[in-house]
Amino acid sequence: MKLTIRALSAAFVLASSMVVIPGHAAQSQDADPYAALRIDEASPSGSYLAGRFASRQRDTGIAARYIARALENDPNNPLLIERAFTLEVSSGNIESAEKFAERVLKFNDQHRLSLLVLGLKSMREGKAALARQYFQKSAYTPIGELSAALLTGWSYASENNLQSALAELDNLKRNQAFENFQLFHAGLIADMVQDRNRAEVFYKSAYEKAGTSLRVVQAYGKYLERTGRKDQAAKVYQLFLKSTQDNPLVRSALDALKAGKKAEPFINTAGSGAAEALYSIAGALTDERSIDIALVYARLALSSYPEFSEGQTLLGEIYTQMKLHEQAIAAYDRIEATSPLRSSADIQTATNLNQLERFDDAVKVLKSLIAREPENYNALLSLGNLYRLNEKWLDAADAYTQALARVDEPGEKNWSVYYFRGIAFERAGRWENAEPDFRKALRFQPEQASVLNYLGYSLIEKRINLNEAFEMVEKAVSLRP
């Protein structure tokens, strides 16, 4: 939920010194987005309460500003310093977070996140030995052990010390859940330092155990290409695309291979390797209970590798899940125009704009994407969904029709498009078009309770084929009570 100025004002009611907060004001793009809050005028108690409230709403940008204001009046307060540090990391203000981390460690020398932040800073400055000291001190709790081992391994990789890197990663074998991390990063490090024999062993093992992992498929495929086995690489990519959704990164890799383009290493610096480690952890923590930790790790990944499109995409996904739609859009906007992820980022941007009730802007984004990529099935499907959710029934049906026209032979995986188009036609009063779509959806997926239910009740309302209609409804109930 977006943190509103009205909601923030509720936090001030408890403060002894009140702050009056105006309503939303029109702002230019270059204006301070928080200017209307008049944070500089907030009282110490009001700043603290507003910062806590904003934190609970997960609006880290506003929270950080208010806590910083509170710190001006109580600069040595450990609670405020630690809260300010966490908010700065979550907001991506890493340089400021590094300064707070040093202050946090003065009163809590075991603060894991502060140790990670300063360890990564040391790595970027070429101080690998110092980085390892920070990482090793952070190695408590399972996630601490995992992040410390991976980052320590990459610190050794920055010194071209493969033996020590692999020895550090071997510590992960104590926890079976970390085996895939250990194999994958051992392969990446051996590949980066050009030990082909060891890289081969680790990549093959990682692929055998986690062949459905996008990152393993990408890295192993690129390795096979670079070692002269393009046919094997193509099979790895094709198998992944066949067994999962049509991923743009793997599709791009396969297209580049077919076009004869030279494959680049998946990881070519220790910094991007550290980013990959943090990104992997963040991606594994996106359930509701861990989403705040995922945000922190995604931010740290981007601090190590700012041009990391996959990291920006994950950041956008995290903010979308948190219902912080403006922040999600900002993350997607940072993805390069040349990235294979740019098209899917535009689709996600449109989804977030619609959540902000900016329907016209969302349509504009999708239509611009379709103008660039007229054959983009997912963009047309998303446009249809956008129109349908906003009850633009015939526009939705037209977009779905265009999407289906991009499919050579519509089949089982397209059942939902017929179902959604059927809904659009039915709501637009075009039953003669709706019924065939519902029946086609059922032909592809006979056990879809939602289709059975919708078609069954539609037939009942129209008093058509009542016996069949009641059978459909009963079957829907039995499939999904």
Helices and strands as residue ranges (DSSP letters): H 5-12, G 35-37, G 39-41, H 44-56, H 60-73, H 78-91, H 94-107, H 112-124, H 128-137, H 142-157, H 162-170, G 171-174, G 176-178, H 179-192, H 196-209, H 214-226, H 230-243, H 248-258, H 270-283, H 291-304, H 309-321, H 325-333, H 342-355, H 359-372, H 377-389, H 393-405, G 412-414, H 415-427, H 431-444, H 449-462, H 466-479
